[in-house]
Amino acid sequence: MNVAVVDVGANTIRLLVAEQLADGLRAVRQSKARVGLGAEVEANGRISSAKIAEAAATVESFTSEARMLGCSRVEVIVASPGRQAANAGKLVRALATAARAPVRVLSRDEEALLAYDGATHRAPPRPGAVAVCDVGGGSTQVVIGTDAGPVWMRSVDIGSLRLTTRMLAADQPSKQEVVAARAEVERIFAGFSPPLPGSALAVGGSARAIRKVCGPVLGEDELRFAVRLLRKRSPGEVSASFGIDPERVRTMTAGALILSEVQRRLAVPLEVVSEGLREGLALALLSEASAA
């Protein structure tokens, strides 16, 4: 049995087609398209008709692909653009028409919990609580849980694309811009006081891109190195050296600064994992299908 998740985010729209295995999920197909809804939300407070049409065409293509793969359930979700755009309703209606299916705007808590479920569903046992940090384009979610499930969560309205648009618009931010952006992240996270976990996982596009530069464990030194490298080398150089999409490179400095602030407050390194929000929802869809 296959299920599909189409995830409409601030930077990209992604498709996951997955099937159930004994130890979790297997990705049957993954696709992505960079659409950039969040940049228009940040610049104008709303999404242009042209950009909505582009998003709808992408969703139509992905849902058609999923149905051709025999998916019994196709779920379309919208993350931060659905919460932050003044004309989010117009976006949702266009996506629903294109998908020929209902479209759900995730609340901050739903987004956080799905990322937690996806990241932890087959992680090995760990001592103490585990934190999951998901830095998206428009917002950041942190959930801390134990074997009994999540016990603490917060969502912060800053993400890699949003911070880049506000403070790091140049391809290579200056040292002064990075210092100012770091101070802005610290200001936004004021009052963010999580219980200290025994370990932490990082999910999302920013974390996966930074893993290619620094390795799978992001501590204070690794994240400082990432920011320094991204400031000194052009997006083209970073893309060629590490195999990262140039458009992703342009938001990596912001992503590293946000991850650095979260890591500092959690006081443990962040281990980058590949599974997150989409896998969490796919697990829920498969569970519902099995129970039906």
C-alpha positions in Angstrom: 0.0 0.0 0.0 1.3 3.4 -1.0 0.4 6.8 0.4 1.5 10.2 -0.8 2.3 13.5 0.9 2.6 16.8 -1.0 4.2 19.4 1.3 3.9 23.0 0.2 6.5 24.9 2.1 8.1 28.4 2.0 11.0 27.4 -0.2 9.9 24.2 -2.0 7.1 21.9 -2.8 7.9 18.3 -2.2 6.4 14.9 -2.9 6.9 11.8 -0.8 5.3 8.5 -1.9 5.9 5.9 0.8 5.0 2.4 1.8 5.0 0.6 5.2 7.8 -1.6 6.2 8.3 -3.6 9.4 10.7 -1.1 10.8 9.0 2.1 9.4 8.7 3.6 5.9 10.3 3.1 2.6 10.3 6.1 0.2 9.0 4.9 -3.2 9.3 8.3 -4.9 10.6 11.7 -3.8 10.4 14.8 -6.0 10.8 18.5 -5.3 10.3 21.8 -7.0 11.6 25.2 -5.8 8.7 27.7 -6.0 9.6 30.3 -3.3 6.2 31.2 -1.9 7.7 32.5 1.3 9.8 35.1 -0.5 6.6 36.8 -1.8 5.0 36.5 1.6 7.9 38.2 3.3 8.2 40.9 0.6 4.6 41.7 0.1 2.5 40.0 2.8 0.7 38.0 0.1 1.4 35.7 -2.8 1.0 36.9 -6.4 -1.5 35.2 -8.8 1.4 34.1 -11.0 3.1 32.4 -8.1 -0.1 30.7 -6.9 -0.6 29.4 -10.5 3.0 28.0 -10.4 2.4 26.3 -7.1 -0.9 24.9 -8.3 0.7 23.5 -11.4 3.4 21.8 -9.3 0.8 20.3 -7.0 -1.2 19.0 -9.9 1.9 17.3 -11.4 2.8 15.8 -8.0 -0.6 14.5 -7.2 -1.0 13.0 -10.7 2.4 11.3 -10.2 1.3 9.9 -6.9 -2.0 8.5 -8.3 -0.1 6.8 -11.2 2.0 5.0 -8.5 -1.2 3.6 -7.0 -1.5 5.7 -3.8 -4.5 4.9 -1.8 -4.4 8.2 -0.1 -2.9 11.6 -1.3 -2.6 14.4 1.3 -1.7 18.0 0.4 -0.5 20.1 3.3 0.6 23.7 3.5 3.1 24.9 6.1 4.1 28.5 6.9 2.7 30.1 3.6 -0.8 29.0 4.7 -0.4 30.7 8.0 1.5 33.9 7.0 0.1 35.0 3.7 -2.8 37.5 3.7 -4.4 35.7 0.8 -3.7 32.2 2.0 -7.3 31.2 1.3 -6.8 31.9 -2.4 -3.7 29.7 -2.4 -5.5 26.8 -0.6 -8.5 27.0 -3.1 -6.2 26.9 -6.1 -4.2 24.0 -4.7 -7.4 22.0 -3.9 -8.7 22.5 -7.4 -5.3 21.4 -8.9 -5.0 18.4 -6.5 -8.6 17.3 -6.8 -8.4 16.7 -3.1 -8.7 18.7 0.2 -5.8 20.8 1.2 -4.9 21.2 4.9 -3.0 24.2 6.4 -0.9 22.9 9.3 -1.0 24.7 12.6 2.4 25.3 14.2 1.8 22.5 16.7 0.7 20.0 13.9 3.9 20.8 12.0 6.1 20.4 15.0 4.5 17.1 16.1 4.6 15.5 12.6 8.3 16.4 12.3 8.9 14.9 15.7 7.1 11.7 14.7 9.0 11.4 11.4 12.4 12.0 13.0 12.0 9.6 15.9 10.0 6.7 14.5 12.9 4.4 14.0 15.7 6.2 16.0 17.6 3.9 18.4 16.8 4.2 22.1 18.4 7.3 23.7 19.0 8.2 27.3 16.8 11.0 28.6 14.5 13.2 26.5 15.1 13.9 22.8 14.6 17.2 21.0 13.7 17.6 17.3 14.4 20.9 15.6 12.9 21.6 12.2 14.1 24.9 10.6 11.8 25.6 7.6 11.8 28.5 5.3 9.2 30.6 7.2 9.3 29.2 10.8 11.2 26.9 13.2 9.7 24.2 15.3 11.2 22.5 18.4 9.7 19.5 20.1 11.1 17.6 23.1 9.8 14.2 24.1 10.4 11.0 26.0 9.4 7.4 25.4 5.9 8.5 26.4 5.7 11.1 23.6 6.2 14.8 23.3 6.2 16.8 26.5 7.2 20.4 25.3 7.0 22.2 22.0 7.5 25.7 20.6 7.1 27.3 17.1 9.0 30.5 16.3 8.0 32.6 13.2 11.5 32.8 11.8 13.0 30.5 9.2 15.9 30.4 6.7 14.1 32.1 3.9 12.4 34.7 6.1 15.7 35.7 7.8 17.5 35.8 4.5 15.0 38.1 2.9 15.0 40.4 5.9 18.7 40.7 6.7 21.0 38.6 4.4 19.8 39.5 0.9 23.3 39.6 -0.6 24.8 36.4 -2.1 27.7 36.7 0.3 26.6 38.5 3.5 29.1 40.8 5.1 30.5 40.2 8.5 28.3 43.1 9.8 25.2 41.6 8.2 25.9 38.2 9.8 26.4 39.9 13.2 23.2 41.8 12.9 21.3 38.7 11.8 22.7 36.7 14.7 21.5 39.4 17.1 18.0 39.3 15.5 17.8 35.6 15.9 18.8 35.9 19.5 16.1 38.6 20.0 13.4 36.5 18.4 14.3 33.5 20.6 14.2 35.5 23.8 12.1 33.6 26.3 12.7 30.3 24.5 13.7 28.2 27.5 13.3 24.5 26.7 13.9 21.7 29.2 17.4 20.3 28.5 17.3 17.1 26.5 19.8 14.2 26.5 20.1 14.4 22.7 18.8 16.4 19.7 17.9 15.7 16.1 17.7 18.3 13.3 15.4 17.8 10.3 14.6 20.0 7.2 16.4 21.3 4.2 18.7 23.7 6.0 20.1 21.0 8.3 20.5 18.5 5.4 22.4 21.1 3.3 24.7 22.1 6.2 25.4 18.4 6.9 27.1 18.3 3.4 29.4 21.0 4.6 30.1 20.0 8.2 29.1 16.4 8.7 26.1 14.8 10.4 26.6 16.3 13.9 26.2 20.0 14.3 27.7 21.4 17.5 28.9 25.0 18.2 32.1 24.6 16.3 30.6 23.0 13.2 27.9 25.7 12.9 30.4 28.5 13.4 32.5 26.9 10.7 29.5 26.8 8.4 28.7 30.4 8.8 32.3 31.5 8.2 32.6 29.3 5.1 29.3 30.6 3.7 30.4 34.2 4.2 33.7 33.8 2.5 32.7 31.7 -0.5 30.2 32.5 -3.2 27.0 30.4 -3.7 28.5 29.0 -6.9 31.7 27.9 -5.2 29.7 26.2 -2.3 27.3 24.6 -4.8 30.2 23.2 -6.9 32.2 22.0 -3.9 29.5 20.3 -1.9 26.8 19.5 -4.4 24.1 21.8 -3.0 21.5 23.6 -5.1 22.6 27.3 -5.5 19.2 28.6 -4.4 19.5 26.5 -1.2 23.0 27.9 -0.6 21.6 31.4 -0.5 19.5 30.6 2.6 22.1 28.4 4.4 23.7 31.2 6.4 20.3 32.1 7.9 19.6 28.4 8.5 23.0 27.9 10.2 22.4 31.0 12.5 18.9 29.7 13.5 20.3 26.2 14.2 23.2 27.7 16.1 20.8 29.5 18.4 18.6 26.4 19.0 21.7 24.3 19.6 23.0 26.8 22.1 19.7 26.8 24.1 19.4 23.0 24.0 23.1 22.6 25.1 23.6 19.4 23.1 24.8 18.9 19.5 22.2 18.4 16.7 22.3 15.1 14.8 21.0 15.6 11.3 18.5 13.0 10.2 16.7 12.7 6.8 13.2 11.9 7.9 10.8 14.5 9.3 7.5 16.2 8.6 6.5 14.3 5.5 7.5 10.9 6.9 5.5 11.7 10.1 2.4 12.4 8.1 2.9 9.3 5.9 3.1 7.2 9.0 -0.2 8.6 10.2 -1.8 8.0 6.8 -0.6 4.4 6.7 -1.8 3.8 10.3 -5.3 5.2 9.4 -5.4 3.0 6.3 -4.5 -0.1 8.3 -7.1 0.6 10.9 -9.9 1.1 8.3 
